[in-house]
Amino acid sequence: MFSVMRGKNRIIVMGIVLSVLGSVAGCGASSAEKQVDIQENLPFIQGSGEVADYEVPVQIPNILVDQNGFRPEDEKVAVFKGKDLPESFYVYDDNTGKPVYEGKLVKAGYDAALSEYTAIGYFTDVKNEGRYYLYADIIGESYSFKVSGDVFEDVFTSACKKFYINRCGTSLSEEYAGENAHSACHTALAHLQENMQTEIDVTGGWHMNEMADRDTVLGCMIAENFLLAYEMNGDAFSDTTGIPESGNNIPDILDEVKYEADWLLKMQDSKTGGVYGAAVTDSSKGGELFTYPVYVTSISMDATIGFASTMARFSYIYQQYDPEYATTCLKAADRAWTCYFNNHKSDDSTAAFKAAAQLYRATGGKNYEDVLNLYFTRNDFDELFFDDEDIFLGSVTYLSTSQNVDVDRCSALMKLLMKKAENIAAEASQSSYLVTKTGEEDLLKMLYDMRCLSVTDHIIYNHEYTTIIENHVHYLMGMNPDAMNFVTEETERTFLANEAKSGIMNDPQKDALFVFMLSVLRQ
């Protein structure tokens, strides 16, 4: 029952027919993905004078696991695919090739949305550190994975450090950036798009895409997610990530946000308090990416109100480390708020609610409280809480403020938060992959769902929510229909296997949410 065929002996070539027998290898380069050179054995196509070109199809396993691995005490789970599934599966030690655990498949059924049959297998009792793989009769093996107490450490550090790698306007040394080291980029003065004769210093900030553009709205969103993650899971963030600021007695995640905040301050117009939308590289004249000239787009009210919210939140948190800088940020936030309301009304954008929540918490100002109350009394507030990012984040801030609050309102917000979290948990429990969504196009939605569970879990601890968050990490790192690790490049099958797919760490918005999710598990 325990006999398993591993390695290249499972690949048999007969003439020009390649038949992959057995299951997918669990260590090194999987035999299911090895490219077998059969060119020299191929016959000439009659009349063509050319050798036929055959491409060996890549096969992926039907046992899907987190290729990164599991911590010893965590729940361990895998998804099994196939119409004819056995009752049992086995966990093998990858080094000795010996079985160490036998488990039963549960929750077998047909997933109509994915048009596939699946089952779940738990192997939580495998607690000894090491490297393992799963095997089941009929469907074969999984990729290998490790069980280790530090299974999240390197991934978390890499996800956080990606923003240092994306820094603009400064040189990155090999000591901190490794192969990503480069000299300072985009250091010349930029030009205003609406008046190219006007020059402006907008050095700094994070590159947001392959063209090295920097976006104010997106930068504010990312910074706020980092700040909220730090507030709720502060112990997860160290001062030893390996960036130039490490060791300065300030958590590196706050050093990273400050680097972006320095840039955001440069993006605020000194006359109006409005904030420019983006710093965009101009490739029209050719040259090298890091030396492209930069132009700054017009003042944007979305950027302005987003800036007000982010800088107020940062001021509140950073006060304990540098009161003078924190005060500068708060004054800038208030100026942006004033600029926004010189051009808009409170109900023109729900972003005003989020900014009001941040500024109210930081100052206790009645003008900010009035905007909050305006939204709280809206007939559609409950709907907005479930569907609107700004209303959700503003509400979470209101729940955490030390300013005077309406106790009944806080109670109502907690009920909404619990209901939203329960809906997410129910959606995950009904999924054959134990997640809220199962398509790559839904990764962002999944990450936002997990942020909601993370927030709820922080306020009212629920072991079920922690397990759901873990399952989403497992999904992102291999326990998905494509058996693909969407996060790192080091495991057996990653996003690099498909040019159409990109890794989460290469998308700043997703990466920040992924950091948020992992910070919960590192507490």
C-alpha positions in Angstrom: 0.0 0.0 0.0 2.9 2.3 0.8 4.8 1.7 -2.4 5.5 5.0 -4.3 7.4 5.5 -7.5 9.5 8.7 -7.3 11.9 10.4 -9.6 12.8 10.1 -13.2 12.2 6.4 -13.4 8.5 7.1 -13.7 9.0 8.7 -17.1 9.0 6.2 -19.9 9.6 7.2 -23.5 8.5 4.7 -26.2 9.4 6.0 -29.6 7.9 9.5 -29.8 5.2 8.8 -27.2 5.9 10.1 -23.8 3.9 8.6 -21.0 4.2 10.1 -17.5 3.3 7.3 -15.0 2.8 7.5 -11.3 2.7 10.8 -9.6 4.4 14.1 -9.2 7.8 14.1 -7.5 7.9 15.7 -4.1 11.4 17.2 -4.0 13.8 19.1 -6.2 12.5 19.6 -9.8 9.3 17.7 -10.1 9.4 14.8 -12.6 6.0 16.0 -13.8 7.6 19.2 -14.9 11.0 17.9 -16.2 11.5 18.7 -19.8 12.6 15.5 -21.5 14.7 16.0 -24.7 13.3 13.5 -27.2 14.3 15.5 -30.3 17.1 13.2 -31.4 14.7 10.2 -31.4 12.0 11.9 -33.5 11.5 10.9 -37.1 11.5 13.3 -40.1 8.1 14.3 -41.3 7.8 12.8 -44.7 8.2 15.5 -47.4 9.1 18.3 -45.1 12.8 17.6 -44.4 12.2 18.9 -40.8 12.1 17.2 -37.5 8.7 17.2 -35.8 8.5 19.5 -32.8 6.8 17.9 -29.8 6.4 19.7 -26.6 6.1 17.6 -23.5 3.0 18.8 -21.6 3.5 20.0 -18.1 1.6 18.0 -15.6 0.7 19.2 -12.1 -0.2 17.1 -9.1 -3.7 16.3 -8.0 -2.8 16.7 -4.4 -2.5 20.4 -3.7 -0.5 21.7 -0.7 1.2 24.8 0.5 4.6 24.4 -1.1 6.2 26.6 1.5 4.9 24.6 4.4 3.3 24.6 7.9 4.2 25.3 11.4 4.3 22.3 13.8 1.3 23.2 15.9 -0.9 24.6 13.1 -3.7 22.8 11.3 -2.4 21.2 8.2 -4.6 20.5 5.2 -4.4 19.6 1.5 -6.9 19.5 -1.3 -7.3 16.3 -3.4 -8.6 16.4 -7.0 -10.1 13.5 -9.0 -13.4 11.8 -9.8 -12.2 8.5 -8.3 -10.5 9.3 -5.0 -9.3 6.7 -2.5 -10.4 6.8 1.1 -6.9 7.3 2.6 -3.8 9.3 1.9 -0.3 9.1 3.4 2.4 11.5 4.5 5.9 10.6 3.6 9.2 11.8 5.0 10.9 13.3 1.9 14.4 12.4 3.1 13.8 8.8 4.1 11.0 8.0 1.7 9.1 6.3 4.6 5.5 6.9 5.6 4.9 8.7 8.8 1.1 9.3 8.8 -2.1 8.0 7.3 -5.1 10.1 7.0 -8.7 9.9 5.7 -10.2 12.1 3.0 -13.3 14.1 4.0 -15.8 16.5 2.4 -15.6 14.7 -1.0 -17.9 16.2 -3.6 -18.3 18.0 -7.0 -17.4 21.6 -7.4 -19.7 22.9 -10.1 -18.0 26.3 -10.3 -14.7 24.7 -11.0 -16.1 21.5 -12.8 -14.0 19.2 -10.7 -14.3 16.6 -8.0 -12.4 17.4 -4.8 -11.9 16.2 -1.2 -10.0 17.5 1.9 -7.3 15.8 3.9 -6.0 16.9 7.3 -2.6 15.9 8.7 -2.4 18.2 11.7 -0.7 15.5 13.8 2.5 15.7 11.7 4.4 18.0 14.0 8.1 16.9 13.7 10.1 19.4 11.7 11.3 18.2 8.4 10.4 17.9 4.7 7.4 15.8 3.6 5.1 15.0 0.7 1.6 13.5 0.4 0.7 10.4 -1.5 -2.6 8.8 -2.4 -3.5 5.8 -4.5 -4.9 6.5 -8.0 -3.9 10.2 -8.0 -0.2 10.1 -6.9 1.9 12.6 -5.0 1.9 16.2 -4.0 4.8 18.7 -4.2 7.1 18.6 -1.2 6.7 21.0 1.7 8.4 21.6 5.1 7.1 21.6 8.6 9.0 24.3 10.6 8.5 26.8 13.3 9.9 29.6 11.1 8.0 28.7 8.0 6.6 32.3 7.6 9.8 34.2 8.6 11.6 34.5 5.3 8.3 35.0 3.3 7.2 37.8 5.7 10.6 39.5 5.6 10.7 39.3 1.8 7.2 40.7 1.5 8.1 43.7 3.7 11.5 44.3 2.1 10.0 44.4 -1.3 9.1 48.1 -0.6 12.7 48.9 0.1 13.6 47.3 -3.2 11.0 49.6 -4.8 12.4 52.8 -3.3 12.9 55.6 -5.8 15.5 58.4 -5.7 18.1 56.6 -3.6 20.8 54.1 -4.3 20.3 50.5 -3.1 23.5 48.8 -1.9 24.2 45.1 -2.4 24.4 44.8 1.4 20.6 45.4 1.6 19.3 44.8 -1.9 21.5 42.0 -3.2 21.0 41.5 -6.9 18.5 44.4 -7.0 21.2 46.9 -6.0 21.4 50.0 -8.3 22.5 53.6 -8.2 20.0 56.4 -7.3 17.3 56.8 -9.9 15.0 59.7 -11.0 17.0 62.3 -9.0 16.5 65.2 -11.4 13.8 67.8 -10.9 10.5 66.8 -12.3 8.1 69.0 -14.4 4.5 69.8 -13.8 2.4 68.3 -16.6 0.1 71.4 -16.8 3.1 73.7 -17.0 6.3 72.0 -18.1 8.4 75.1 -17.4 7.8 74.6 -13.7 10.2 72.3 -11.9 9.5 70.4 -8.7 11.5 68.1 -6.4 9.5 64.8 -6.0 12.4 62.4 -5.4 11.6 59.5 -3.2 8.6 57.2 -2.7 7.9 53.7 -4.0 7.9 52.6 -7.6 4.5 51.1 -8.3 4.9 49.4 -11.6 7.4 48.2 -14.2 7.7 51.8 -15.6 8.8 53.0 -12.1 5.8 55.4 -11.8 4.8 56.6 -8.3 1.1 57.0 -7.5 -0.2 59.1 -4.6 -3.6 57.4 -4.1 -2.1 54.0 -4.2 0.8 54.9 -2.0 -1.6 56.3 0.6 -3.6 53.1 0.5 -0.6 50.9 1.0 0.8 53.1 3.8 -2.5 53.0 5.6 -2.6 49.2 5.4 0.9 49.0 6.8 0.0 51.4 9.6 -3.2 49.5 10.5 -1.3 46.2 10.4 1.3 47.7 12.8 -1.4 49.0 15.2 -3.1 45.6 15.4 -0.1 43.3 15.2 2.8 45.4 16.4 4.8 42.4 17.7 5.1 41.0 14.2 7.2 43.8 13.0 10.9 44.0 14.0 13.7 46.5 13.6 15.9 43.8 11.9 14.5 43.4 8.4 17.7 44.4 6.8 17.2 47.9 5.5 19.4 50.9 6.1 17.2 52.1 9.0 17.3 48.7 10.8 18.6 49.0 14.3 17.4 52.6 14.9 14.9 51.5 17.6 11.9 52.1 15.2 10.1 49.2 13.6 11.3 48.9 10.0 7.7 48.9 8.7 7.4 52.5 10.1 10.7 53.5 8.6 9.4 52.3 5.3 6.2 54.2 5.6 8.2 57.3 6.6 10.1 57.0 3.3 6.8 57.2 1.5 5.6 60.0 3.7 8.7 62.1 2.9 7.7 61.8 -0.7 4.0 62.5 -0.1 4.9 65.7 1.6 6.8 66.8 -1.6 3.7 66.0 -3.6 1.6 68.6 -1.7 1.3 72.0 -3.3 2.7 74.6 -0.9 0.1 77.2 -2.0 -3.2 75.4 -2.0 -2.6 72.3 0.1 -3.8 70.1 -2.8 -1.8 67.0 -3.6 -0.5 66.0 -7.1 -1.8 62.7 -8.4 1.3 60.9 -9.6 5.0 61.2 -10.6 5.2 59.5 -14.0 8.2 58.5 -16.0 8.4 59.7 -19.6 9.9 57.1 -22.0 9.1 59.0 -25.2 12.6 60.2 -25.7 14.2 56.8 -25.1 17.1 56.1 -22.7 17.3 54.0 -19.5 14.3 53.5 -17.3 16.1 54.8 -14.2 17.1 58.0 -15.9 13.8 58.8 -17.7 12.6 62.3 -17.1 9.6 62.6 -14.7 6.5 64.7 -15.0 4.0 65.3 -12.2 0.3 65.1 -12.9 -2.3 67.7 -11.8 -3.6 68.2 -8.3 -6.2 65.5 -7.6 -8.9 65.7 -5.1 -8.8 61.9 -4.6 -5.1 62.2 -3.9 -5.7 65.2 -1.6 -8.3 63.5 0.6 -6.3 60.3 0.6 -3.2 62.2 1.7 -5.2 63.8 4.5 -6.2 60.4 5.9 -2.8 58.7 5.6 -0.8 61.6 7.0 -3.1 61.9 10.0 -2.9 58.2 10.7 0.9 58.3 10.4 1.1 61.4 12.6 -0.9 59.6 15.3 1.4 56.5 15.3 4.7 58.3 14.7 4.2 60.8 17.6 6.1 58.5 20.0 9.2 58.3 17.8 9.5 61.9 16.4 6.9 64.4 17.7 8.2 67.2 15.5 7.9 65.2 12.3 4.6 63.8 13.4 3.3 67.4 13.9 4.5 68.3 10.4 2.5 65.4 9.0 -0.6 66.4 10.9 -0.5 70.0 9.8 -0.1 68.8 6.2 -3.1 66.5 6.6 -5.2 69.4 7.9 -4.1 71.6 5.0 -5.1 68.9 2.5 -8.5 68.5 4.3 -9.1 72.2 4.0 -8.2 72.2 0.3 -10.5 69.3 -0.3 -13.5 71.0 1.4 -12.8 74.2 -0.5 -13.7 72.2 -3.6 -16.1 69.4 -2.4 -18.8 68.6 0.0 -18.7 65.9 2.7 -20.9 63.5 0.8 -19.1 63.8 -2.5 -16.7 60.9 -1.6 -16.7 58.4 1.2 -13.0 59.1 1.4 -14.0 62.1 3.4 -15.4 59.8 6.1 -12.1 57.9 6.4 -10.1 61.1 6.6 -12.5 62.5 9.1 -12.0 59.4 11.3 -8.2 59.7 11.2 -8.2 63.5 11.9 -10.7 63.2 14.7 -8.7 60.5 16.4 -5.6 62.6 16.1 -7.1 65.9 17.2 -10.6 65.5 18.5 -11.7 68.4 16.3 -15.5 69.0 16.1 -15.4 69.7 12.3 -14.1 66.2 11.8 -16.7 64.7 14.2 -19.5 66.5 12.3 -18.5 64.7 9.0 -18.5 61.3 10.8 -22.0 62.0 12.2 -23.2 63.0 8.8 -22.3 59.6 7.5 -23.4 57.7 10.6 -27.0 59.0 10.0 -27.2 58.0 6.4 -29.8 55.4 5.5 -27.4 53.4 3.5 -24.5 53.4 6.0 -24.9 49.7 6.8 -24.7 48.8 3.1 -21.6 51.1 2.7 -19.9 49.4 5.6 -20.0 46.0 3.7 -19.1 47.3 0.3 -17.1 50.5 0.7 -13.4 50.4 1.6 -13.3 53.9 3.0 -16.4 53.4 5.2 -15.0 50.2 6.6 -11.6 51.6 7.4 -13.0 54.8 8.9 -15.3 52.7 11.1 -12.4 50.6 12.3 -10.6 53.8 13.2 -13.6 55.2 15.1 -13.7 52.0 17.1 -10.1 52.5 18.2 -10.1 56.2 19.0 -9.6 57.5 22.5 -11.6 60.6 21.7 -15.2 60.9 22.9 -17.4 58.5 20.9 -21.0 57.5 20.7 -21.2 54.2 22.6 -24.3 53.1 20.8 -22.7 53.8 17.5 -19.6 51.7 18.5 -21.9 48.9 19.5 -23.6 49.1 16.1 -20.3 49.1 14.3 -19.1 46.1 16.2 -22.2 44.2 15.1 -21.6 45.2 11.5 -18.0 44.1 11.7 -18.9 40.7 13.2 -21.6 40.1 10.6 -19.1 40.9 7.8 -16.5 38.6 9.3 -19.1 35.8 9.7 -20.2 36.2 6.1 -16.6 35.8 5.0 -16.1 32.7 7.3 -19.3 31.1 5.9 -18.1 31.7 2.3 -14.8 30.1 3.0 -16.4 27.1 4.8 -18.5 26.4 1.7 -15.5 26.4 -0.7 -13.7 23.2 -1.7 -10.5 25.1 -1.3 -11.5 26.6 2.1 -11.2 30.2 0.7 -13.6 32.9 -0.3 -12.6 32.9 -4.0 -10.7 30.5 -6.2 -9.6 32.5 -9.3 -6.3 34.4 -9.7 -8.4 37.4 -10.7 -10.0 37.2 -7.3 -6.8 37.4 -5.3 -7.3 41.0 -4.3 -10.8 40.3 -3.1 -9.4 37.4 -1.0 -6.7 39.6 0.5 -9.3 42.3 1.5 -11.5 39.6 3.0 -8.5 38.4 5.1 -7.8 41.9 6.3 -11.4 42.1 7.6 -11.0 38.8 9.4 -7.6 40.0 10.8 -9.2 43.2 12.2 -12.1 41.2 13.7 -9.7 38.6 15.1 -7.7 41.4 16.8 -10.7 42.9 18.5 -12.4 39.6 19.4 -10.1 36.6 19.1 -11.6 33.7 17.2 -9.5 30.6 16.5 -11.7 29.8 13.5 -10.7 33.1 11.9 -7.0 32.5 12.4 -7.4 29.1 10.7 -9.2 30.6 7.8 -6.4 33.2 7.4 -3.9 30.3 7.4 -5.9 28.5 4.7 -5.7 31.5 2.5 -2.0 31.6 2.9 -1.9 27.9 2.0 -4.0 28.7 -1.1 -1.7 31.5 -2.2 1.3 29.3 -1.9 0.1 26.2 -3.7 -3.2 24.8 -2.4 -5.1 26.1 -5.4 -6.4 24.6 -8.7 -3.2 25.5 -10.6 -0.9 24.1 -7.8 0.9 27.4 -8.1 2.8 29.4 -5.6 1.7 33.0 -6.2 4.1 34.5 -3.7 7.7 33.3 -3.9 9.9 31.9 -6.6 11.7 29.2 -4.6 9.2 26.3 -4.5 8.6 23.6 -7.1 5.9 25.4 -9.1 5.5 29.1 -9.0 3.9 32.0 -10.9 7.1 31.9 -13.1 5.7 28.8 -14.8 3.2 31.0 -16.6 4.2 34.3 -18.2 0.6 35.5 -17.9 0.7 35.3 -14.1 2.5 37.6 -11.8 3.6 37.1 -8.2 1.9 38.9 -5.3 5.1 40.6 -4.2 5.4 42.2 -7.6 2.1 44.0 -7.0 2.5 46.6 -4.3 -1.2 46.7 -3.4 -1.4 42.9 -3.0 1.9 42.7 -1.3 0.9 45.2 1.4 -2.3 43.2 2.1 -0.3 39.9 2.2 2.0 41.5 4.8 -1.1 42.4 6.8 -2.4 38.8 6.6 1.0 37.3 7.6 1.4 39.7 10.5 -1.6 38.1 12.2 0.1 34.7 12.0 3.4 35.9 13.4 1.9 37.2 16.7 
